Structures are given as C-alpha cells and as structure tokens.
Amino acid sequence: MIKHLTPHGNSLALVIEKAVLRLLGINRKTPLNISTDGSRLIISPVKNIKREKKVEAALMKVNDRHAKALKRLAE
C-alpha cells in the first residue's frame, strides 16, 4: 500500500484506513510507538506491560499446578 503524507496544521499526517486499524486493534486512543531502523518508519501499538505480566503470572500458575498432566499431553 502506497501512502502520501497529508498536511495537518504545521505538520504532516499519515492517514490509516479503518480496515488496517481494526486488523491491528488500534483506535484513536491507542498509544503508538514510533521508531526507525535508519531507513524505515516503524509504527506499533505500545505493549500493555501490566497485562503481559498478568498473563505471564497466570501461565506460570497453570504450569506449576498442572506440570505433570501437561507433560503427559505433550508426549
């Protein structure tokens, strides 16, 4: 998809279609991380660290409680 920047006040804006926003789970309130690798602009949603830690803790709890059963299932 080729895009052009759009004038927005004294700046330029990149307009992203709704279909792409839906696909990525982004809305106007989603914080975005903007970085570069030196030749590309990289825009990605900011990770929810609190949520990721909560999910990781839940996984550890399940693994601790059911390690033997999970190991048997994997065999």
DSSP file (Angstrom, degrees, kcal/mol; ACC not computed):
  #  RESIDUE AA STRUCTURE BP1 BP2  ACC     N-H-->O    O-->H-N    N-H-->O    O-->H-N    TCO  KAPPA ALPHA  PHI   PSI    X-CA   Y-CA   Z-CA
    1    1 A M              0   0    0      0, 0.0     2,-0.5     0, 0.0     0, 0.0   0.000 360.0 360.0 360.0 124.6    0.0    0.0    0.0
    2    2 A I        -     0   0    0      2,-0.0     2,-0.3     0, 0.0     0, 0.0  -0.863 360.0-177.4-100.8 129.8    1.5    3.3   -1.0
    3    3 A K        -     0   0    0     -2,-0.5     2,-0.4    13,-0.0    13,-0.0  -0.857  15.7-148.1-123.9 157.5    0.5    6.3    1.1
    4    4 A H        -     0   0    0     -2,-0.3    11,-0.5    11,-0.1     2,-0.1  -0.944  28.4-108.0-121.6 147.9    1.3   10.1    0.9
    5    5 A L        -     0   0    0     -2,-0.4     9,-0.2     9,-0.1     7,-0.0  -0.480  30.5-142.8 -73.8 146.8    1.5   12.4    3.9
    6    6 A T  E     -A   13   0A   0      7,-3.2     7,-3.1    -2,-0.1     2,-0.0  -0.917  21.1-108.5-112.9 134.6   -1.3   14.9    4.4
    7    7 A P  E     +A   12   0A   0      0, 0.0     2,-0.3     0, 0.0     5,-0.2  -0.375  38.0 176.3 -60.6 137.8   -0.8   18.5    5.6
    8    8 A H  E >   -A   11   0A   0      3,-2.6     3,-2.0     1,-0.2     2,-0.2  -0.781  59.7 -59.9-145.9  94.6   -2.1   18.9    9.1
    9    9 A G  T 3  S-     0   0    0     -2,-0.3    -1,-0.2     1,-0.3     0, 0.0  -0.506 118.0 -20.8  63.9-128.4   -1.5   22.4   10.5
   10   10 A N  T 3  S+     0   0    0     -2,-0.2    -1,-0.3    -3,-0.1     2,-0.2   0.265 134.1  62.7 -91.9  10.4    2.3   22.9   10.6
   11   11 A S  E <  S-A    8   0A   0     -3,-2.0    -3,-2.6    -5,-0.0     2,-0.4  -0.557  80.5-112.9-121.9-176.2    2.9   19.2   10.4
   12   12 A L  E     -A    7   0A   0     -5,-0.2     2,-0.3    -2,-0.2    -2,-0.1  -0.957  27.1-157.0-121.9 145.6    2.3   16.2    8.1
   13   13 A A  E     -A    6   0A   0     -7,-3.1    -7,-3.2    -2,-0.4     2,-0.6  -0.899  12.6-140.6-123.8 150.9   -0.1   13.3    9.0
   14   14 A L        -     0   0    0     -2,-0.3     2,-0.5    -9,-0.2    -9,-0.1  -0.956  20.4-147.2-108.7 118.6   -0.3    9.7    7.8
   15   15 A V        -     0   0    0     -2,-0.6     2,-0.5   -11,-0.5   -11,-0.1  -0.750  11.4-161.5 -90.1 127.7   -3.9    8.6    7.3
   16   16 A I        -     0   0    0     -2,-0.5     5,-0.0   -13,-0.0    -2,-0.0  -0.936  20.7-117.8-113.4 128.4   -4.5    4.9    8.1
   17   17 A E     >  -     0   0    0     -2,-0.5     4,-2.0     1,-0.1     3,-0.4  -0.211  21.1-117.0 -64.3 152.4   -7.6    3.2    6.8
   18   18 A K  H  > S+     0   0    0      1,-0.2     4,-2.9     2,-0.2     5,-0.2   0.852 112.6  59.4 -58.1 -38.1  -10.2    1.8    9.2
   19   19 A A  H  > S+     0   0    0      1,-0.2     4,-2.1     2,-0.2    -1,-0.2   0.902 107.9  45.0 -61.2 -40.6   -9.6   -1.8    8.0
   20   20 A V  H  > S+     0   0    0     -3,-0.4     4,-2.0     2,-0.2    -1,-0.2   0.913 112.6  51.3 -69.3 -42.5   -6.0   -1.6    8.9
   21   21 A L  H  X>S+     0   0    0     -4,-2.0     5,-2.8     1,-0.2     4,-0.8   0.916 111.5  47.5 -60.3 -43.7   -6.8   -0.1   12.3
   22   22 A R  H ><5S+     0   0    0     -4,-2.9     3,-0.7     1,-0.2    -1,-0.2   0.915 109.0  54.3 -63.0 -43.2   -9.3   -2.8   13.0
   23   23 A L  H 3<5S+     0   0    0     -4,-2.1    -1,-0.2     1,-0.2    -2,-0.2   0.882 115.6  38.8 -58.5 -39.6   -6.8   -5.5   12.0
   24   24 A L  H 3<5S-     0   0    0     -4,-2.0    -1,-0.2    -5,-0.1    -2,-0.2   0.492 110.1-119.6 -90.7  -4.8   -4.2   -4.2   14.4
   25   25 A G  T <<5 +     0   0    0     -4,-0.8     2,-0.4    -3,-0.7    -3,-0.2   0.863  63.8 146.0  69.1  35.7   -6.7   -3.4   17.2
   26   26 A I      < +     0   0    0     -5,-2.8    -1,-0.2    -6,-0.2     2,-0.2  -0.857  20.7 170.0-108.8 139.4   -5.8    0.3   17.1
   27   27 A N    >   -     0   0    0     -2,-0.4     3,-1.6    -5,-0.0    -9,-0.0  -0.765  54.3 -82.5-132.1-175.4   -8.1    3.2   17.8
   28   28 A R  T 3  S+     0   0    0      1,-0.3    -2,-0.0    -2,-0.2     0, 0.0   0.691 127.8  50.5 -66.8 -16.3   -7.6    7.0   18.3
   29   29 A K  T 3  S+     0   0    0      2,-0.1    -1,-0.3     0, 0.0    -3,-0.0   0.497  82.1 111.7 -96.6  -5.3   -6.8    6.4   22.0
   30   30 A T    <   -     0   0    0     -3,-1.6     2,-0.2     1,-0.1    -4,-0.0  -0.541  70.0-128.1 -71.5 123.0   -4.2    3.7   21.4
   31   31 A P        -     0   0    0      0, 0.0    15,-2.7     0, 0.0     2,-0.4  -0.546  27.4-154.3 -71.1 137.0   -0.7    4.9   22.3
   32   32 A L  E     -B   45   0B   0     13,-0.2     2,-0.6    -2,-0.2    11,-0.0  -0.906  11.1-141.0-117.2 140.8    1.7    4.2   19.4
   33   33 A N  E     -B   44   0B   0     11,-3.7    11,-2.3    -2,-0.4     2,-0.5  -0.884  18.3-164.2 -97.2 124.1    5.5    3.7   19.5
   34   34 A I  E     +B   43   0B   0     -2,-0.6     2,-0.3     9,-0.2     9,-0.2  -0.949  23.6 147.3-113.9 121.6    7.2    5.4   16.5
   35   35 A S  E     -B   42   0B   0      7,-2.7     7,-3.5    -2,-0.5     2,-0.3  -0.806  30.1-140.3-140.1 179.1   10.7    4.3   15.8
   36   36 A T  E     -B   41   0B   0     -2,-0.3     5,-0.2     5,-0.2    -2,-0.0  -0.986  15.8-150.6-144.3 153.6   13.1    3.8   12.9
   37   37 A D  S    S-     0   0    0      3,-1.2     4,-0.1    -2,-0.3    -1,-0.0   0.206  70.4 -88.3-103.1  12.0   15.7    1.4   11.8
   38   38 A G  S    S+     0   0    0      2,-0.5     3,-0.1     1,-0.0    -2,-0.0   0.040 123.7  35.7 104.4 -25.0   17.5    4.1    9.9
   39   39 A S  S    S+     0   0    0      1,-0.2     2,-0.3     0, 0.0    -3,-0.0   0.443 112.3  54.1-134.0  -7.8   15.6    3.7    6.6
   40   40 A R        -     0   0    0      2,-0.0    -3,-1.2     0, 0.0     2,-0.5  -0.953  70.0-130.1-131.3 149.1   12.1    2.8    7.6
   41   41 A L  E     -B   36   0B   0     -2,-0.3     2,-0.5    -5,-0.2    -5,-0.2  -0.866  25.1-160.8 -94.5 128.6    9.5    4.3    9.9
   42   42 A I  E     -B   35   0B   0     -7,-3.5    -7,-2.7    -2,-0.5     2,-0.5  -0.955   9.2-176.8-117.6 119.9    8.1    1.7   12.3
   43   43 A I  E     +B   34   0B   0     -2,-0.5    -9,-0.2    -9,-0.2    -2,-0.0  -0.969  14.4 158.5-118.1 122.7    4.7    2.4   14.0
   44   44 A S  E     -B   33   0B   0    -11,-2.3   -11,-3.7    -2,-0.5     3,-0.1  -0.991  44.3 -97.1-143.7 150.3    3.4   -0.2   16.5
   45   45 A P  E     -B   32   0B   0      0, 0.0     2,-0.3     0, 0.0   -13,-0.2  -0.366  47.0-106.4 -63.2 143.4    1.0   -0.2   19.4
   46   46 A V        -     0   0    0    -15,-2.7     2,-0.1     1,-0.1   -14,-0.0  -0.545  39.1-115.3 -70.3 132.9    2.6    0.3   22.8
   47   47 A K        -     0   0    0     -2,-0.3     2,-1.3     1,-0.1     3,-0.1  -0.423  16.8-124.3 -70.5 144.1    2.5   -3.0   24.7
   48   48 A N     >  -     0   0    0      1,-0.2     4,-2.5    -2,-0.1     5,-0.2  -0.741  29.3-175.5 -89.1  92.0    0.5   -3.2   27.8
   49   49 A I  H  > S+     0   0    0     -2,-1.3     4,-2.4     1,-0.2     5,-0.2   0.878  80.0  54.2 -59.1 -41.9    3.2   -4.3   30.2
   50   50 A K  H  > S+     0   0    0      1,-0.2     4,-1.8     2,-0.2    -1,-0.2   0.917 111.3  45.4 -60.1 -43.7    0.8   -4.7   33.2
   51   51 A R  H  > S+     0   0    0      2,-0.2     4,-2.5     1,-0.2    -2,-0.2   0.913 111.4  52.3 -66.6 -43.2   -1.4   -7.0   31.1
   52   52 A E  H  X S+     0   0    0     -4,-2.5     4,-2.5     1,-0.2    -2,-0.2   0.897 109.6  49.2 -61.7 -39.9    1.5   -9.0   29.8
   53   53 A K  H  X S+     0   0    0     -4,-2.4     4,-2.4     2,-0.2    -1,-0.2   0.884 110.3  51.5 -65.5 -38.1    2.8   -9.6   33.4
   54   54 A K  H  X S+     0   0    0     -4,-1.8     4,-2.0    -5,-0.2    -2,-0.2   0.915 111.7  46.2 -65.3 -43.1   -0.6  -10.7   34.5
   55   55 A V  H  X S+     0   0    0     -4,-2.5     4,-2.4     2,-0.2    -2,-0.2   0.914 112.2  51.1 -64.9 -43.4   -0.9  -13.2   31.6
   56   56 A E  H  X S+     0   0    0     -4,-2.5     4,-2.3     1,-0.2    -2,-0.2   0.904 109.5  50.2 -61.7 -41.8    2.6  -14.5   32.3
   57   57 A A  H  X S+     0   0    0     -4,-2.4     4,-2.1     1,-0.2    -1,-0.2   0.893 110.2  50.6 -63.2 -39.7    1.8  -15.0   36.0
   58   58 A A  H  X S+     0   0    0     -4,-2.0     4,-2.3     2,-0.2    -2,-0.2   0.903 110.2  49.7 -65.4 -40.8   -1.3  -16.9   35.1
   59   59 A L  H  X S+     0   0    0     -4,-2.4     4,-2.7     1,-0.2    -2,-0.2   0.908 110.1  50.3 -63.5 -42.1    0.6  -19.2   32.8
   60   60 A M  H  X S+     0   0    0     -4,-2.3     4,-2.6     2,-0.2    -1,-0.2   0.902 109.8  51.5 -62.2 -40.5    3.3  -19.8   35.4
   61   61 A K  H  X S+     0   0    0     -4,-2.1     4,-2.3     2,-0.2    -2,-0.2   0.920 111.8  46.0 -63.0 -44.7    0.5  -20.7   37.9
   62   62 A V  H  X S+     0   0    0     -4,-2.3     4,-2.5     1,-0.2    -2,-0.2   0.921 113.1  50.1 -64.2 -44.1   -1.1  -23.2   35.4
   63   63 A N  H  X S+     0   0    0     -4,-2.7     4,-0.6     1,-0.2    -2,-0.2   0.896 111.8  48.2 -62.4 -40.1    2.3  -24.7   34.6
   64   64 A D  H  < S+     0   0    0     -4,-2.6     3,-0.4    -5,-0.2    -1,-0.2   0.915 116.7  42.0 -65.9 -43.2    3.1  -25.1   38.3
   65   65 A R  H  < S+     0   0    0     -4,-2.3    -2,-0.2     1,-0.2    -1,-0.2   0.840 129.0  26.2 -73.1 -33.7   -0.2  -26.7   39.1
   66   66 A H  H  X S+     0   0    0     -4,-2.5     4,-2.7    -5,-0.2     5,-0.3   0.005  76.2 125.9-124.0  27.9   -0.5  -29.0   36.1
   67   67 A A  H  X S+     0   0    0     -4,-0.6     4,-2.3    -3,-0.4     5,-0.2   0.906  77.7  48.0 -56.7 -46.5    3.1  -29.6   35.0
   68   68 A K  H  > S+     0   0    0      1,-0.2     4,-2.2     2,-0.2    -1,-0.2   0.931 114.1  45.7 -63.2 -46.1    2.8  -33.5   35.1
   69   69 A A  H  > S+     0   0    0      1,-0.2     4,-2.2     2,-0.2    -1,-0.2   0.903 113.4  49.7 -64.8 -40.9   -0.5  -33.5   33.1
   70   70 A L  H  X S+     0   0    0     -4,-2.7     4,-1.7     1,-0.2    -1,-0.2   0.880 110.0  51.4 -65.9 -37.0    0.8  -31.0   30.6
   71   71 A K  H  X S+     0   0    0     -4,-2.3     4,-0.9    -5,-0.3    -2,-0.2   0.910 110.0  48.9 -66.1 -41.9    4.0  -33.1   30.1
   72   72 A R  H >< S+     0   0    0     -4,-2.2     3,-0.6     1,-0.2    -2,-0.2   0.893 109.8  52.1 -63.8 -40.0    1.9  -36.2   29.5
   73   73 A L  H 3< S+     0   0    0     -4,-2.2    -1,-0.2     1,-0.2    -2,-0.2   0.843 106.4  54.6 -64.1 -33.3   -0.3  -34.4   27.0
   74   74 A A  H 3<        0   0    0     -4,-1.7    -1,-0.2     1,-0.2    -2,-0.2   0.709 360.0 360.0 -74.7 -19.6    2.9  -33.3   25.1
   75   75 A E    <<        0   0    0     -4,-0.9    -1,-0.2    -3,-0.6    -2,-0.2   0.472 360.0 360.0 -76.7 360.0    4.2  -36.8   24.8
